[in-house]
Amino acid sequence: MGSLIALLRNFRYNKRNRLRVEGKQMTYSEQWDLESIFTGGIDSPALTQRLATITAQITPLLATVRAWQYAKDQPKFTVMTQITEQLQMLEAGLKQTDSFVNMIQSTDERNPQVMPMMGRINALGNSVNQIEVALTKKLVGLTEVEFASLVATPALQIIKFNLTEKRTSGATLLDATTEKLINQFALDGLKGWSDHYDSIVAEVQVPDGQTLLSAGQAQNKFESDPDPKVRQRIFKSWYQTWERYSPLLTDTLNHLAGFRLTEYQAHGTTDYLKKPLETSRMQSATLKTMWAVVSQNKAPLVAFLKRKAALMGKTQLAWYDTWAPVVVGDFKPQTYTYDEAAAFIVQQFKTFSPQMAAVAQKAFENRWIEAEDRPGKQPGGYMTDLPETNDFRIFMTFDGTPSGVATLAHELGHGFHTMMINDLPSWRQDYAMNVAETASTFAELIVSDATVKAAQSPAAKINLLDQKITNAIDMFMNIHARFLFEERFYAARQKKLQTTAELKALMLVAQKEAYADALTDYDPLFWADKQHFFFDDVSFYNFPYTFGYLFSMGIYAKAQTTPDFEADYIALLRDTANMSTEDLAQKHLSVDLTQPAFWQAAADSIAADVAQFLALTEGYQE
């Protein structure tokens, strides 16, 4: 409450919803509004009541599912329709409450009330999962004819794909008692270790002289500060800080992966990529083809890194230099106020989609974004949807750099995706990881491309092209390193627990391979500070970024030649939880993702940007 009181002292609203901070007028607040979700924060009576309502609904619905019989419910399947609607409502309620508590934790890492509340929500989620298992088993038990008759029902046709998906994946389910036991163990196992990571990160503070930086602040500083000495100093302190915590993080990663591998084995597979691919609704052939094209097209990016090093007076870049801005001549890198970033993003979105711009404008005006740079916040950024209030919230730390503007656009892309599908049934909103990253990277691409085109001088264009290509470096090299590390880690973890030294060695090899050994040094502890490796709900949350980046480039190319692009784009987004990834691409882009042509076209576009960068910088090398 102390921070809220301080906020009320420093801020006041006028009738036009504009803020005054220490005499300076601003248009938008950099702190989000959570009161419109559940009034009262973590102690909200509305939150407590919502959880009580969910609790009361679980047992009756589970009994209804277990008692359901095909013969008695046909031909209208009224009971099954009610079951699916009620189950989706329960899941939406859990999503709403979970997102709310997670947002409180994101801005107040050490709040002692968060973990008990999360524990309560997780326990309810486990109970709701029993309903999901019971329903899936009912679907698996139907004959092909019976199932076809069921999903032909008008009320169920809209979720036919989702029901079919449940029936297919349900073939490996164990008996209900065993599944219940596994889910119970997961609360203190899989979920418990993931939560443990958050608890550790909450204690991370990176020293910078007499100042202590949060993990998020330190990362922003060593990635974007134009002074190489500052980058080196902060990164050294950053690395030493994570080194101190690495034994705890080694245990955490080992046990989280160990639980997951044991669960996979119990369900009949030792293929650790099977579940991530199913979750992404994606074929193995698509993933292999994508990475093959990426691996074959790194030469232009290596040339870019070499030229960037020369522009900085170096032979090769260090890890912490790869994100640094390129500044030539007397050019001064542009910085943005939050208001300026908002105006620029809305303006650029409008050139492609008025609805996209309207969603972004609404997010800024309604305080759906937490962007303030202050201590106590978690690192990174995300968008979380709120199905019961039909909106979303964005979490990040805005630093005023073009990279910060791109991140803001990225998360707003996620938000636009959410708003375009929130009238659909809940299961039709449950899009896969890879297509989730499509809308976000598309939005980011709009903004980065616009900044390059608007550059007023060669020096400005060089700076902006650098930022655009650096994003490609992340997708072709950084993300590839994450995938290579995680793939090899899971293979090794199947045999034994991994030591800290072994994890560092795996990461170093992966980074050298992914970056084509183009850097002087790397970050062997990258596995420790990257939260994506510690998610409990998904593993291999790496390839979806590269997929989304390249897939969005295909969408962007189509946007250049399609008059009514907005309608086509929204139609694609509305299908993202209604078919496989390959079918989505075939239907809306007329491309085969299992073949290299689509991926190569995107790689060629990146190579063209690099060629332009090399031509413009020819005379600026030190």
Summary of the structure (lengths in Angstrom):
residues: 622
radius of gyration: 24.6
end to end distance: 53.4
largest distance: 80.5
contacts: 2040
relative contact order: 0.11
helix: 68%
strand: 5%
